[in-house]
Amino acid sequence: MSEIAHLPDIVADAKKREFPPFSLSRLLRTVFEPIEGCKIAILVDLEDPASEMEAFGFLKNPRYAVQQRAHQHFYSALHDSVMEELRMTGGDMFAYHMTHGSNLDMRDECWDVEGNERSLDADVYPNYDIILCIGDWSATAPLTAKCKEFGFRGATMHGVNNVILSSGLAVDYDDVSADAEKIRLAMNRADEIEIDFALEDGRVLTASLQLEAQEAQKSHGLCKGTDPDVANLPAGEVYFVPRDANGEFPMKYADGTLGVLTVKDRNIIRSTLIEGDQATIDAHNARLADDPMTGTLGELGFGTQVLPVSGSDIQDEKVLGTCHLATGRDDHLGGDIVPDMFKKHENSTHDDILFAPHKTPNFDIQQVRMRRGDQREILIEHFRPAEYLVEALCGE
């Protein structure tokens, strides 16, 4: 299947934007103010932390590009000057077992750089004020639960690459927060969102998500004050927890297979092949039949930033004009889907499905519409914010 020709370049505006060089000092000061006197730690995920963490052994393994960036741009920067500049303490790094699933709960054991086994619950969470988690898999959901239990603040930055360092983590998060709030207010207490997806074969699929006038939430990157909280960085998103959902939407699988997902009563009930490998569709349907909670929609999100495409969904879902759905646990978003509801622990993930030109070039977001009481607004057309959102962003 060829790509839809008329899709716009989602990074056209971002290419014109200049970003300041990444500064860990600026990032910490902006996100976590106040920080003076805070004790900070860094967590990374490794396949075999018991052997690979000692003396930073993972630095010799090219498989750990993200963890190596955590060491270079965060751990080393803290010890070179940032902790002294910001009057922070600690700067310790610990490694835990890789979860191999988005937002899966982490095992408690971890290891320090001397190769000593430690406990996240006993040795890390209660003893640090700020915890940065930088690895291959998102840990936002488990750390959000742990911060409420132990009282720390933190940030998760999974999948960090050089594009993210030079753009999504280099922005001013006070500005990001202000823009996210403008869009949040423009969508706040929406009753329903409808999304039309145009396929290359001429079909238009529509998914309807019932929101029941809930308070819109924002991922804006700020954890200021002293209240326990965890930011997911890069930030810049407005999101809802769907109360109900029905209709159809397309899905591009990791192997490139395209399918149509049918949603009823908030649950994906089946996938149907458009193009690609039928075995991929069959495997998804088997998973849905075995553990139906894996198909429950737990999030509807909208990007609020002008950023370049990074190739990592953690940044790309924050791009203005994109939207995403997510299946699985949503307790970290204030939802009602918790890990215990899944048949198997490894199924209790939170998996984003991003709709963006670079990620899903085989179909178009033809239109996204909002109903709020008697108000009707178009939010997005062809991966571009519609006039209603542009005006909201331009407002004071």
Residue, then its C-alpha position, 0 to 999 in steps of 0.5 A: m500500500s502506498e503512502i497517502a500523498h496529501l499528508p502534510d509534513i508534521v515537522a515543517d514548523a519544528k524545522k524552523r524552530e531553534f532550541p537552546p542547547f540541552s542543560l540539565s541544570r535548567l531542566l531540573r530547576t524548571v521542572f522541580e523548583p524548589i530543588e536546593g537541598c534535594k537528594i537526587a538519584i537516577l534509575v536505569d533498566l538493564e537486562d542483567p543489572a546484577s552483573e552489568m551495573e557494577a563499575f558501569g559495565f553497561l557502558k561497554n555494551p552498544r545495546y544500552a544507548v539510552q542508559q549510556r545517555a543517562h550516564q553521560h548527560f545526567y549522572s556525569a553532569l550531576h557530578d561535574s557541576v550541576m549538583e554543586e550549582l543547584r546545591m543538591t546531594g546524592g547523585d547515585m545511580f541504580a539499575y533494576h531489571m528491565t520490564h519489557g513492557s510499557n508501564l509494567d510494575m518493576r521488580d524491587e531488587c536493584w543494584d548500585v555501581e559497586g555491585n551491591e544488591r539494594s531494594l527500591d522500596a527500602d533503599v531508594y524511594p524513601n531516601y531520595d527527594i527527586i528520582l529520574c528514571i531513564g531507560d528503554w521502557s516507560a515506568t511512569a505508572p509504577l513510579t506514580a504509585k510509588c511516589k504517593e507511597f514514599g513522598f518523592r518527586g520524579a521524572t520518567m524519560h524512557g527512550v531518550n535519544n539525541v533528537i529528544l535531548s536537543s529539542g523535547l528536553a531543551v524547551d522551557y517547561d514553563d512555556v510548555s505548561a502554559d500552552a498545555e493549559k490553553i489547550r486543556l481549557a479549550m477541551n475541558r469537560a468535553d462530552e464526546i470526541e469523534i475521530d474520522f480516519a481516511l484509508e487509502d481504499g476510500r473507507v472512512l472509519t469513525a471512533s467515538l469516545q464518550l468523556e462524560a464532561q470529565e476534567a481534562q488533564k495535562s502532562h505539562g512537565l512541571c513537578k514544582g512544590t513539594d507534593p509527590d508527583v512524577a512527570n513524563l518527559p518530554a511533556g506537552e499533552v492533554y488527555f482524557v480517560p474514556r468512559d466509553a468508546n465505540g466504532e473503528f480505528p486503524m492500527k499499524y503493527a510493529d511489523g508494518t501490518l495494517g488492521v482495523l480495530t473494532v471497538k464496542d463498549r470501550n473494548i477492542i473486540r477484534s482486529t481485521l486485516i487491511e494489508g500485511d501478515q494475517a498471523t499478526i492479526d490472529a495473534h492480536n485476536a488471540r490475545l484479546a480473547d485470552d485477556p480482554m482487558t488488554g483491549t480496553l481503551g484507557e486514554l485519549g491524548f492530544g499533543t500540544q507542542v511544536l517539536p521535530v519527530s524523534g522516532s520515539d513515541i514519548q516525544d512524537e505523541k506530544v506534537l501538536g496535530t497528533c493524537h493517540l489512544a492507549t490500551g491497558r492500565d490507566d491508574h496513573l492517569g486517574g482511571d479505573i484499570v489496575p494491574d490486578m484486573f489482567k490475567k497475567h502480570e505481563n499483560s498489565t501494560h499501558d500501550d500508546i497507539l500514535f496517529a501521526p504522518h511519520k508513524t501512520p502514513n497509510f491513513d489520514i486523520q481526516q477530522v477530530r471533532m469535539r462535542r461539549g454541551d451544545q458546543r461543536e468544534i473541529l479540533i484537528e484536520h489532516f494532522r493540523p490543529a484546526e482554527y479553534l485550537v490555534e485561536a486557543l493557543c494564541g489567546e492570553 
